[in-house]
Amino acid sequence: MKIISPSGFTGIDDPYEPPLNCEIVIQNNKDKGFSSSSSSSSSSSLPEMADIVVSYLDQNGYLKPS
């Protein structure tokens, strides 16, 4: 049996390249807060950061009602 591994998989056999123009940036609590196109604060929890991402996706039309 031959095992097939993906090629061009970012972080495995293809290097990670950070985006040049991020649409949203969220830093962890060890950093100095987070920033996005719509809000900023000193620090936030994982649920708060998840809410920021979901809100961004919703406001920019990436989420559709089910």
N, C-alpha and C positions, 0 to 999 in steps of 0.2 A: 504494500500500500504506500503510495506516494503522498507525502504531506505537502500541501501547497500553502505557502505563506504570501501574504499580500506584498506587493512591491509599491514603492512610492507612498508608504504609510507614514504620515508625519509623526516624528518622535521615535519611530522604530528604525527604519532604514532611510528616511528622508529627514533632514534637519528641520527643527521648528524655526520658523521665521515670524517674528512678531509683526502684526499689521502696521503699515505706515500711517494710516488714517483711521483710527478706531472710531466706531459709532458710539460706543459706550465703554467707560473705564470704571471698574470697581476694584478697590484695593481692600485687602483684609484688615482686621483690627490692629495688626502690628504696624501698619502703615498709617499715614496721616489722613484717614477718612477715605472718601470715595468721591468721584465726580462723574457726572454724566451730562448730557445736553440739557437736562431739566432740573437737576438738583445737586446739592452738595451738603456735607455734614462732617462732623469730626470723626466719628467711627460708627460702625453698625454691625449688627449680628448677621449670621448667615440667613435667617428668614427675611431680614430687612433687605439684604443684598439680592436675594431671590425675587423679592417684590419689585425691586428696581428693574431687574431684567425683564420680568413678566410685564410690568407697566410699559417699558420701552417697546417690547414686541407688540403689545396691544395697540399702543398709540401710533405705531408705524405700520399697522396693517398686516403684521405677520401672523396674528392669531385671528381665526375666524370662528364665529359662534357655531356651536354644534347643534 
